[in-house]
Amino acid sequence: MMQLGFVSAILPDLNLEGVLKTAQEIGYDCVELMCWPVGKAERRYAGVTHVDVTDFNQAKADEVLALSEKYGVAISGLGYYPNALTADPTESQTAIDQIGRVIDASALLGIKKANTFIGRDWTRSVDDNWPRFLEVWKPLIQRAEDGGVQVGIENCPMIFTADEWPGGKNLATSPTIWSRMFEDIPSEFFGLNYDPSHMIWQHMDYLQPMRDFADRIFHVHAKDVRLDQHRLDQLGIMAHPNEYHTPKLPGMGDVDWGKFISVLGDTGYDGPVCVEVEDRTFEDTPEARRASLIQSHTYLRNFIPKT
């Protein structure tokens, strides 16, 4: 059976115990815990640290696992979403090092799932990024394989501001690129953290990839998006994507969640489905953020029953 969870980035004001307590009170099965390096966030939903993987050891792992057991809430995976392929060598190395630590922490915790982005130099083509992709990711996936950790790459293009134009900050945006990635790094520990919302605003089928990549979907994000056709008609497809689409809570956008979960189940997937809140309507206060998790839980329990 699938497990319903949420991404902890929406609760930056709470510590790990507060996040797990919130999940228990609402009725979630699991949580994806954010593992950014401790410090100031450079963008929305970044910089949240619910598990500090710096100098992580078995004693720290046992503390995390004890809290998970105390509240009866599983950890679906560890999450960290930087740009490991940025042209800035310092930023790139910081991201690479932290991804490695997140992989190691996931192995130590026995979670065996680490979620992230591939990254990209957005000023260069996919082909021009490819040598650097292989250079960075071959050893990272080998590190994951050695620890038995599945690395799930989210399919967000990261192309929402002028600074990310024209290529975006994540290579892994389309089935064609995923196939090429998995062919060049053919590890069973290299897969996807699949989010259907990113397919919709790119005008792509969000159901077929689940069939085509059934053996590569390790983790799923439940985020919705409303494509604003009236805006698109005025701006055109070459506009920045945030100008013609709006992230929403599940059930408030264009994803057919009944069909999505139905197809996902048909593929044999029985892992976590974690709500990712990026709906600005619910961001202003802790009370609003909690309300977003309650609403999303109420809606998605129609399709993912509590076990």
C-alpha positions as CSV (number, residue, x, y, z in Angstrom):
1,M,0.0,0.0,0.0
2,M,1.1,3.5,-0.7
3,Q,1.9,5.8,2.2
4,L,0.7,9.4,2.4
5,G,3.2,12.0,3.6
6,F,4.4,15.5,3.2
7,V,7.6,17.4,2.5
8,S,8.8,19.1,5.6
9,A,10.0,22.3,3.9
10,I,6.6,23.8,4.5
11,L,7.2,23.8,8.3
12,P,10.5,25.7,8.6
13,D,9.6,27.1,12.1
14,L,9.3,23.6,13.7
15,N,12.1,21.3,14.7
16,L,12.2,17.6,13.8
17,E,10.0,16.6,16.7
18,G,7.5,19.3,15.9
19,V,7.3,18.1,12.3
20,L,6.7,14.5,13.3
21,K,4.1,15.6,15.9
22,T,2.2,17.6,13.3
23,A,2.2,14.6,11.0
24,Q,0.9,12.4,13.7
25,E,-1.9,14.8,14.7
26,I,-3.1,15.2,11.2
27,G,-2.8,11.6,10.3
28,Y,0.0,11.3,7.8
29,D,2.0,8.1,7.5
30,C,5.4,9.6,6.7
31,V,7.4,12.7,6.1
32,E,10.2,13.6,3.7
33,L,12.7,15.4,5.8
34,M,14.7,18.4,4.5
35,C,18.5,18.3,4.9
36,W,19.8,21.6,3.7
37,P,23.1,22.8,5.1
38,V,22.4,25.0,8.2
39,G,22.2,28.6,7.0
40,K,20.1,31.2,5.2
41,A,17.9,30.1,2.4
42,E,18.5,31.6,-1.0
43,R,15.1,30.8,-2.5
44,R,11.6,29.7,-1.4
45,Y,11.4,26.2,0.2
46,A,15.2,26.0,0.4
47,G,17.5,26.2,3.5
48,V,15.2,24.1,5.7
49,T,17.1,21.7,8.0
50,H,15.1,19.1,9.9
51,V,18.0,16.6,9.9
52,D,21.5,18.1,10.0
53,V,23.7,15.6,8.2
54,T,26.9,17.3,9.1
55,D,29.1,14.9,11.1
56,F,26.1,12.5,11.1
57,N,26.7,9.3,13.0
58,Q,24.9,6.3,14.4
59,A,24.0,8.1,17.7
60,K,22.4,10.9,15.8
61,A,20.6,8.4,13.5
62,D,19.3,6.7,16.6
63,E,17.9,9.9,17.9
64,V,16.1,10.6,14.6
65,L,14.7,7.1,14.5
66,A,13.6,7.2,18.1
67,L,11.5,10.3,17.4
68,S,10.0,8.6,14.3
69,E,9.0,5.6,16.4
70,K,7.7,7.8,19.2
71,Y,5.2,9.5,16.9
72,G,4.5,6.5,14.7
73,V,5.5,8.5,11.6
74,A,7.9,7.0,9.1
75,I,10.6,8.9,7.2
76,S,9.9,8.6,3.5
77,G,13.3,9.9,2.5
78,L,15.8,12.7,3.0
79,G,15.5,15.7,0.7
80,Y,18.0,18.3,-0.5
81,Y,17.5,20.2,-3.8
82,P,20.5,22.3,-4.9
83,N,22.2,22.9,-8.2
84,A,25.2,20.6,-8.2
85,L,26.1,21.5,-11.8
86,T,26.1,25.3,-11.5
87,A,29.1,27.1,-13.2
88,D,30.1,28.5,-9.8
89,P,32.7,26.0,-8.6
90,T,32.2,26.8,-4.9
91,E,28.5,26.5,-5.0
92,S,28.7,23.3,-7.0
93,Q,31.2,21.6,-4.7
94,T,29.1,22.6,-1.6
95,A,26.1,20.9,-3.2
96,I,28.0,17.8,-4.3
97,D,29.5,17.4,-0.8
98,Q,26.1,17.8,0.9
99,I,24.3,15.4,-1.5
100,G,27.0,12.8,-0.5
101,R,26.3,13.4,3.1
102,V,22.6,13.1,2.6
103,I,23.1,9.8,0.8
104,D,25.3,8.5,3.7
105,A,22.8,9.7,6.3
106,S,20.0,7.9,4.5
107,A,22.0,4.7,4.5
108,L,22.8,5.1,8.2
109,L,19.1,5.7,9.1
110,G,18.1,2.7,7.0
111,I,15.7,4.8,5.0
112,K,17.5,4.1,1.8
113,K,16.0,7.0,-0.1
114,A,17.6,10.4,-0.9
115,N,15.9,12.9,-3.1
116,T,17.5,15.8,-5.0
117,F,18.0,17.6,-8.4
118,I,20.6,16.8,-11.0
119,G,21.4,20.5,-11.5
120,R,22.4,22.3,-14.6
121,D,24.4,25.2,-16.0
122,W,21.3,27.0,-17.4
123,T,23.3,29.0,-19.9
124,R,24.4,25.9,-21.8
125,S,22.7,23.2,-23.8
126,V,21.8,19.7,-22.5
127,D,24.6,18.3,-24.6
128,D,27.1,20.8,-23.3
129,N,26.1,19.9,-19.7
130,W,26.4,16.2,-20.2
131,P,30.2,15.7,-19.6
132,R,29.9,17.6,-16.3
133,F,26.7,15.6,-15.4
134,L,28.6,12.3,-15.8
135,E,31.7,13.6,-14.0
136,V,29.6,14.6,-10.9
137,W,26.9,11.9,-10.9
138,K,28.8,8.7,-11.6
139,P,30.6,8.8,-8.3
140,L,27.5,10.0,-6.4
141,I,25.4,7.1,-7.7
142,Q,28.2,4.7,-7.0
143,R,28.3,6.1,-3.4
144,A,24.5,5.5,-3.2
145,E,24.8,2.0,-4.6
146,D,27.5,1.2,-2.1
147,G,25.1,2.2,0.7
148,G,22.0,0.6,-0.9
149,V,20.4,4.1,-1.2
150,Q,17.9,4.9,-4.0
151,V,18.5,8.4,-5.4
152,G,15.3,10.0,-6.6
153,I,15.7,12.9,-9.0
154,E,12.8,15.3,-9.0
155,N,11.7,16.4,-12.5
156,C,11.3,20.1,-11.8
157,P,12.9,22.3,-14.5
158,M,13.8,25.0,-12.0
159,I,13.1,27.7,-14.6
160,F,11.0,30.2,-12.7
161,T,12.9,33.4,-12.8
162,A,15.0,35.5,-15.2
163,D,18.1,34.2,-13.4
164,E,17.3,30.7,-14.5
165,W,16.5,31.5,-18.1
166,P,16.7,29.9,-20.6
167,G,17.8,26.4,-19.5
168,G,16.7,26.1,-15.9
169,K,18.7,24.6,-13.1
170,N,17.9,20.9,-13.4
171,L,18.6,18.7,-16.4
172,A,16.1,16.0,-15.5
173,T,13.0,17.5,-17.0
174,S,11.7,15.1,-19.7
175,P,11.4,11.4,-20.5
176,T,13.9,11.7,-23.3
177,I,16.5,13.1,-20.9
178,W,15.7,10.5,-18.2
179,S,16.2,7.7,-20.6
180,R,19.6,9.1,-21.6
181,M,20.6,9.6,-17.9
182,F,19.7,6.0,-17.0
183,E,21.4,4.6,-20.1
184,D,24.7,6.5,-19.3
185,I,24.5,5.7,-15.6
186,P,22.8,2.2,-15.6
187,S,22.3,1.8,-11.8
188,E,19.2,0.4,-10.2
189,F,19.7,2.9,-7.5
190,F,19.3,5.9,-9.9
191,G,15.7,6.9,-10.4
192,L,13.0,9.5,-10.0
193,N,11.2,11.5,-7.4
194,Y,8.2,12.0,-9.7
195,D,6.0,15.1,-9.5
196,P,3.2,15.3,-12.1
197,S,2.7,19.1,-11.7
198,H,5.9,19.9,-13.7
199,M,4.6,17.9,-16.7
200,I,1.4,19.8,-16.9
201,W,2.9,23.3,-17.3
202,Q,5.2,21.9,-19.9
203,H,2.2,20.6,-21.8
204,M,3.3,16.9,-21.4
205,D,1.4,13.8,-20.4
206,Y,1.8,13.2,-16.7
207,L,0.4,9.6,-16.7
208,Q,2.5,7.8,-19.3
209,P,5.9,8.4,-17.7
210,M,4.7,6.4,-14.7
211,R,4.1,3.4,-17.0
212,D,7.3,3.9,-19.0
213,F,9.5,4.4,-15.9
214,A,7.7,2.2,-13.5
215,D,11.0,0.6,-12.3
216,R,12.6,4.0,-11.8
217,I,10.0,5.8,-9.6
218,F,11.3,5.7,-6.1
219,H,9.4,8.5,-4.5
220,V,6.4,10.7,-5.5
221,H,5.6,14.4,-4.8
222,A,1.9,15.3,-4.6
223,K,1.8,18.9,-5.9
224,D,-0.9,20.4,-8.1
225,V,-0.7,23.2,-10.6
226,R,-3.3,25.4,-12.3
227,L,-2.4,26.3,-15.9
228,D,-3.8,29.7,-16.6
229,Q,-4.8,29.6,-20.2
230,H,-6.0,33.2,-20.3
231,R,-2.4,34.3,-19.2
232,L,-0.8,31.9,-21.6
233,D,-2.9,33.3,-24.5
234,Q,-1.5,36.8,-23.7
235,L,2.1,35.9,-22.9
236,G,2.9,32.9,-25.1
237,I,4.8,29.8,-24.2
238,M,8.2,31.6,-24.2
239,A,7.3,33.6,-21.1
240,H,8.7,32.7,-17.7
241,P,6.5,29.7,-16.5
242,N,5.4,31.5,-13.3
243,E,3.6,34.0,-15.4
244,Y,1.1,31.5,-16.7
245,H,0.8,28.8,-14.1
246,T,0.2,28.6,-10.4
247,P,1.2,25.9,-7.9
248,K,-1.8,24.7,-5.9
249,L,-2.7,22.2,-3.2
250,P,-3.8,18.7,-4.5
251,G,-7.3,18.9,-5.9
252,M,-7.1,22.6,-6.7
253,G,-5.3,22.4,-10.0
254,D,-5.3,20.4,-13.2
255,V,-4.0,17.0,-11.9
256,D,-6.7,14.3,-11.9
257,W,-5.6,12.7,-8.6
258,G,-8.0,9.8,-8.8
259,K,-6.6,8.9,-12.2
260,F,-3.0,9.6,-11.2
261,I,-3.1,7.4,-8.1
262,S,-4.9,4.7,-10.1
263,V,-2.3,4.6,-12.8
264,L,0.5,4.8,-10.2
265,G,-1.0,1.8,-8.4
266,D,-1.3,-0.2,-11.6
267,T,2.5,0.2,-12.2
268,G,3.1,-1.6,-8.9
269,Y,4.2,1.4,-7.0
270,D,3.7,1.0,-3.2
271,G,5.9,3.7,-1.8
272,P,5.4,7.2,-0.4
273,V,3.4,10.0,-1.9
274,C,4.3,13.2,-0.2
275,V,2.4,16.5,-0.4
276,E,4.6,19.3,-1.5
277,V,3.0,22.6,-0.5
278,E,4.0,25.6,-2.7
279,D,0.6,27.3,-2.7
280,R,1.1,30.9,-1.8
281,T,-2.5,31.1,-0.5
282,F,-1.3,29.0,2.5
283,E,2.1,30.4,3.2
284,D,1.7,33.5,5.3
285,T,1.4,32.0,8.8
286,P,2.1,28.7,10.7
287,E,-1.6,28.3,11.0
288,A,-2.1,28.6,7.3
289,R,0.7,26.1,6.5
290,R,-0.9,23.6,8.9
291,A,-4.3,24.2,7.3
292,S,-2.7,23.4,3.9
293,L,-1.5,20.0,5.3
294,I,-4.9,19.2,6.8
295,Q,-6.7,20.1,3.6
296,S,-4.3,18.1,1.4
297,H,-4.5,15.1,3.8
298,T,-8.3,15.2,3.8
299,Y,-8.4,15.3,0.0
300,L,-5.8,12.6,-0.8
301,R,-7.2,10.1,1.7
302,N,-9.9,9.6,-0.8
303,F,-7.3,7.8,-2.9
304,I,-4.6,6.7,-0.5
305,P,-6.4,5.0,2.5
306,K,-4.8,4.8,6.0
307,T,-3.5,1.4,6.7
